[in-house]
Amino acid sequence: MSRLILDLLWHATGETLIMVLVSGFIAVLFGLPLAVFMVVAGRGGLYPLPVLPRLLGVVIDAIRAVPFIILLVLLIPFTRMVVGSALGTTAAIVPLSIAAIPYFARIAEVSLREVDHGLVDAVRAMGGTRWMVIRYVLLPESMPALVSGITVTLVTLVGASAMAGTIGAGGLGDLAIRYGYQRFNTTVMLGVVAVLIVLVTGMQALGNWLSRILRHSERTRSAD
């Protein structure tokens, strides 16, 4: 593999990591509050407002139902308005984030709903406020599952960022299309595939490791 190809792979990997990590951060920043709201405001929740969570759920599912490649095209005008361009790594973060927020929100909602309701009742019986239940029960108890959800979201974003390369978003997908497919360069294609496998495997391994540590810490606290 030539020095040029290695340089291209290195640069494209950096762009992919930027897209994935920034959009993943935005997904957690907005998706987690949405999930908390749907859980605590749902039927039987701490703040029962059943209509609003249902409406929010419809919007979330509608966005998730749109294939990412179509969402990329639909959001081109909005992306231009936000960042001034529809091309490049920065522009790709917009549709990636919009696709990832509802995706992670649903994963986080499931994780929060799996928390033992007996713990919630115990805190409430001891005079704990609703905010204390969220802060000291729902979030800590669901943290291992949330970390696993973040891992799944990041892995999904790796594939989505590669797909965004088909419309000039940069990163490994763009490299595979322009230098691999269009120029019939098998070496570049194989290099991109290898890097994507390493990225996904590394992210999954790190996420599993963190989740195991959190679960072990949680069991230790319970034993004490």
N, C-alpha and C positions, 0 to 999 in steps of 0.2 A: 504494500500500500504506500503510495507516494506521500511526500511531505504535504503537498497541496491538499490532497484528500483528507489527511489527518487534520490540517488546519480548518478545512471546511466543516468537518465533523465536530471539532472542538467548539467552533463558533456557533454552529447550529444547536449543539447540545446546551450551550449557555442560554441561547434564546428560548429554547424549549423549557428549561428550568425556570426562567423568569416568568414565562406565560403560566406555567403550571402552579408555581408557588404563590405568585401574586393573586391569580384568580382563585386559588384554593383558600388563601387568606380571606379574600372578600366573601367567598362562599360561606366560610365559618362565621365571619363577622356579622353577616346578615341572615344566614340560614338558621343559626342556633337560636337567636331571639324569635324568629318565626316559629320554630319548633316548640319553644317554651310557651309561646302564646297559644298555639293550637292545643297544647296539653292542658295548661292551667285554665284556659277559657272554654274548653270543651265541656260536654255534658258530664257532670260529676266532678268537675275540676275545682280549683281554688277560687277562680273568678268566673263562674258560669255565664258565658255569653255565647250560647251554642250557634247562633246564626252567623256571627262573624267568622269563627273558625271554619265553618262549612264553606262560606264564600271564598275565604282565603285558600282553602283546600282545592276548590274548583280552579282558581287561578293557577295555583302551583301545578296541578295535574295537567292543565292546558299547556303550560310552557313545557313540561316534561314530555308531552305527547308529540311535540314538533321535532322531527329529526334534526340533528345538529347542523347538518350541511344546509338545510333549508333555513334554519334559524340564522345562520351566518349571513345568508343573502338578505333575509328580511330585515336584519339589523344594520345593514350597510348605511342607510341614511342616519340612523341614530348614532352609529359609531363615528361617522364623519362629524356630526354635531358635537360629540363629546370630546374627541381627540384631534379632530381636524383632518383625519385621513382614514381610509378603510383598509389600508395596506400596512404591513409591518407588525412587529411584535407588540407594540403598545396598543395598536388597534385591535389585535386579536384578543387582548385581555377582556375587552368589553363583552363580546358574545360568549366567551368562555365563562366569565363570571355570571352572566345572566342565566346561562344553562346550568351552572353548578349550584347556584343558590337554592332553587327548588329541589334539586337532586339531593343535596345534603340535608335540607330541611326535613324531607321525608325520612331519611335515615336517622337523623337526630330525634325526630318525633317518636319513632319506634323504640329507640334506646331509652328515651325518657319515660315512655309508657311501661317499660319493663321493670321500672323501679318498684320494689315491694311497697304496696299501698299501706301496709301496716306501719312502716316507718313514718310515713306522712301523718297517719292518724296519731302515732305516738308523740310526734313533735307538736302537733296541734293540741293534743290533750295536755301537754305540759306548758301550754301558753305561748307556743311559738307562733310568730306572725306568718303570713303567707309568704312574705319575702324571705324569711328565715327558712321556710320549707324549700323554696327554690334554691337558695344559696347553700344550705347545709345538708340538704337531702337529695333533691332531684339531680342537681349537677354533679356533686361528688360521687353519688352512687352509680350514675350512668357514665362516668368518665371513661372506664375501659371500653365500653361499647361505642362511645363517641369517638375515641381515638381510632378504633377499628373503622368507624364510618368515615372519618377524615382520610384514612389510608385508602379506602375504596374510592373516595371522591378524587383523590390525587391521581390514583392509577387510571381512573376513567378520564381525567383531564389530560393525561399523557397521550392517550389515543385521540382525544378530541383536538388537541393542539396539532397533532400530526395531520388530522383531517383539515384543520384550518390552513395548513400549508398549501392546499390546492387552490386557494384564492389569494396567495401572496402574503400569508401571515408571517413568513419566516420560520425558523426552527428546522427540526429534522424532517418534517413533512414536506416543506418547501424544497429542502435539499434533495430529498428522494425524487420529487417530481422533476425539478429543473435539471439536476445533474445526473440523476439515475435513470429515470424513465425516458425523458425527452432526448437524452444523449446516449441512451442504450449503454450506460455504464453500470455493469453488474456489480463491480466492486463497491461503488457508492451505495447501491441498494442494499447489499449485504452488510455494509458498515452501519447504515442507518438502522437496519433491523437488529443488529447486534447491540447497538447502543440503547435502543428502545427496550430490549429484553433486560439489559443491565439496569436501566432506570426503574422499570416496573418491579423487577425482582428485589432491588435494593430498597425501594419505598415500601414494598410489602413486608420485607424482613424487618425493617426498622419499625413499622407500625405494629407488627406482631410482638416485637420485643417490648415496646413501650406498653402495649396493652397487657402483656403478661406481668410486667413490673407493677402496673396499677392494680391488677387483680390480686397479686400477691400482697401488696400493701393493704388493700381493702380487707383481705382475709385476716391479715395480722391485726388490724384495728379491731375487727369483729371478735377475734380471739381474746384480745385484751379487755 
